[in-house]
């Protein structure tokens, strides 16, 4: 009997969250390395700014992708 192991499909719904968790983790490790220079409030501020930057980058990328997918020229040619 040949059993195939079920793998998780590499869809954007799976890959993007994993990617951002990895980025956030790397940023947190970098901040904790420099923690002696920052107070707790400054670390939270830098962390929040990093998350805001990721959200902004994702929204820009998604809107560009949506513009490519929903291009009026593509709709007229079909």
ChimeraX commands (.cxc) that place a marker at each C-alpha (Angstrom):
marker #1 position 0.00,0.00,0.00 radius 0.5
marker #1 position 1.37,3.34,-1.01 radius 0.5
marker #1 position 0.43,6.15,1.41 radius 0.5
marker #1 position 1.25,9.71,0.45 radius 0.5
marker #1 position 1.86,12.13,3.24 radius 0.5
marker #1 position -0.55,15.05,3.08 radius 0.5
marker #1 position 1.35,18.30,2.75 radius 0.5
marker #1 position 0.13,21.83,3.29 radius 0.5
marker #1 position -0.39,23.63,-0.03 radius 0.5
marker #1 position 1.83,26.65,-0.47 radius 0.5
marker #1 position -0.98,29.14,-0.96 radius 0.5
marker #1 position -0.66,32.84,-0.09 radius 0.5
marker #1 position -3.07,32.26,2.82 radius 0.5
marker #1 position -0.50,29.91,4.33 radius 0.5
marker #1 position 2.79,31.43,3.18 radius 0.5
marker #1 position 2.18,35.11,3.96 radius 0.5
marker #1 position 1.34,34.68,7.66 radius 0.5
marker #1 position 4.34,32.37,8.12 radius 0.5
marker #1 position 6.58,34.88,6.37 radius 0.5
marker #1 position 5.40,37.77,8.54 radius 0.5
marker #1 position 5.74,35.76,11.73 radius 0.5
marker #1 position 9.32,34.98,10.72 radius 0.5
marker #1 position 10.04,38.64,9.96 radius 0.5
marker #1 position 8.50,39.74,13.23 radius 0.5
marker #1 position 10.54,37.15,15.11 radius 0.5
marker #1 position 13.76,38.31,13.45 radius 0.5
marker #1 position 12.97,41.94,14.28 radius 0.5
marker #1 position 12.20,40.99,17.90 radius 0.5
marker #1 position 15.49,39.07,18.23 radius 0.5
marker #1 position 17.34,42.09,16.82 radius 0.5
marker #1 position 15.55,44.40,19.26 radius 0.5
marker #1 position 16.21,42.13,22.23 radius 0.5
marker #1 position 19.90,42.12,21.32 radius 0.5
marker #1 position 19.83,45.91,21.63 radius 0.5
marker #1 position 17.46,45.91,24.60 radius 0.5
marker #1 position 19.99,47.43,26.96 radius 0.5
marker #1 position 19.78,50.62,24.88 radius 0.5
marker #1 position 15.97,50.88,24.99 radius 0.5
marker #1 position 13.32,51.15,27.67 radius 0.5
marker #1 position 10.21,48.92,27.55 radius 0.5
marker #1 position 8.08,51.68,26.01 radius 0.5
marker #1 position 10.60,52.29,23.24 radius 0.5
marker #1 position 10.69,48.57,22.39 radius 0.5
marker #1 position 6.87,48.49,22.17 radius 0.5
marker #1 position 6.93,51.59,19.97 radius 0.5
marker #1 position 9.53,50.10,17.59 radius 0.5
marker #1 position 7.60,46.82,17.50 radius 0.5
marker #1 position 4.30,48.58,16.72 radius 0.5
marker #1 position 6.00,50.65,14.02 radius 0.5
marker #1 position 7.41,47.46,12.45 radius 0.5
marker #1 position 3.96,45.82,12.38 radius 0.5
marker #1 position 2.44,48.98,10.87 radius 0.5
marker #1 position 5.10,48.95,8.16 radius 0.5
marker #1 position 4.37,45.30,7.33 radius 0.5
marker #1 position 0.62,45.97,7.14 radius 0.5
marker #1 position 1.19,48.95,4.87 radius 0.5
marker #1 position 3.52,46.97,2.58 radius 0.5
marker #1 position 1.01,44.11,2.35 radius 0.5
marker #1 position -1.90,46.43,1.58 radius 0.5
marker #1 position 0.11,48.16,-1.17 radius 0.5
marker #1 position 1.14,44.81,-2.65 radius 0.5
marker #1 position -2.42,43.49,-2.54 radius 0.5
marker #1 position -3.84,46.62,-4.15 radius 0.5
marker #1 position -1.25,46.40,-6.94 radius 0.5
marker #1 position -2.12,42.76,-7.45 radius 0.5
marker #1 position -5.83,43.58,-7.49 radius 0.5
marker #1 position -5.19,46.28,-10.11 radius 0.5
marker #1 position -3.37,43.72,-12.27 radius 0.5
marker #1 position -6.12,41.12,-11.89 radius 0.5
marker #1 position -9.02,43.53,-12.40 radius 0.5
marker #1 position -7.60,45.41,-15.36 radius 0.5
marker #1 position -10.37,46.92,-17.55 radius 0.5
marker #1 position -8.33,46.16,-20.67 radius 0.5
marker #1 position -8.32,42.47,-19.77 radius 0.5
marker #1 position -12.09,42.53,-19.32 radius 0.5
marker #1 position -12.68,44.20,-22.71 radius 0.5
marker #1 position -10.52,41.73,-24.64 radius 0.5
marker #1 position -12.49,38.65,-23.55 radius 0.5
marker link #1:1,2 radius 0.2
marker link #1:2,3 radius 0.2
marker link #1:3,4 radius 0.2
marker link #1:4,5 radius 0.2
marker link #1:5,6 radius 0.2
marker link #1:6,7 radius 0.2
marker link #1:7,8 radius 0.2
marker link #1:8,9 radius 0.2
marker link #1:9,10 radius 0.2
marker link #1:10,11 radius 0.2
marker link #1:11,12 radius 0.2
marker link #1:12,13 radius 0.2
marker link #1:13,14 radius 0.2
marker link #1:14,15 radius 0.2
marker link #1:15,16 radius 0.2
marker link #1:16,17 radius 0.2
marker link #1:17,18 radius 0.2
marker link #1:18,19 radius 0.2
marker link #1:19,20 radius 0.2
marker link #1:20,21 radius 0.2
marker link #1:21,22 radius 0.2
marker link #1:22,23 radius 0.2
marker link #1:23,24 radius 0.2
marker link #1:24,25 radius 0.2
marker link #1:25,26 radius 0.2
marker link #1:26,27 radius 0.2
marker link #1:27,28 radius 0.2
marker link #1:28,29 radius 0.2
marker link #1:29,30 radius 0.2
marker link #1:30,31 radius 0.2
marker link #1:31,32 radius 0.2
marker link #1:32,33 radius 0.2
marker link #1:33,34 radius 0.2
marker link #1:34,35 radius 0.2
marker link #1:35,36 radius 0.2
marker link #1:36,37 radius 0.2
marker link #1:37,38 radius 0.2
marker link #1:38,39 radius 0.2
marker link #1:39,40 radius 0.2
marker link #1:40,41 radius 0.2
marker link #1:41,42 radius 0.2
marker link #1:42,43 radius 0.2
marker link #1:43,44 radius 0.2
marker link #1:44,45 radius 0.2
marker link #1:45,46 radius 0.2
marker link #1:46,47 radius 0.2
marker link #1:47,48 radius 0.2
marker link #1:48,49 radius 0.2
marker link #1:49,50 radius 0.2
marker link #1:50,51 radius 0.2
marker link #1:51,52 radius 0.2
marker link #1:52,53 radius 0.2
marker link #1:53,54 radius 0.2
marker link #1:54,55 radius 0.2
marker link #1:55,56 radius 0.2
marker link #1:56,57 radius 0.2
marker link #1:57,58 radius 0.2
marker link #1:58,59 radius 0.2
marker link #1:59,60 radius 0.2
marker link #1:60,61 radius 0.2
marker link #1:61,62 radius 0.2
marker link #1:62,63 radius 0.2
marker link #1:63,64 radius 0.2
marker link #1:64,65 radius 0.2
marker link #1:65,66 radius 0.2
marker link #1:66,67 radius 0.2
marker link #1:67,68 radius 0.2
marker link #1:68,69 radius 0.2
marker link #1:69,70 radius 0.2
marker link #1:70,71 radius 0.2
marker link #1:71,72 radius 0.2
marker link #1:72,73 radius 0.2
marker link #1:73,74 radius 0.2
marker link #1:74,75 radius 0.2
marker link #1:75,76 radius 0.2
marker link #1:76,77 radius 0.2
marker link #1:77,78 radius 0.2
view
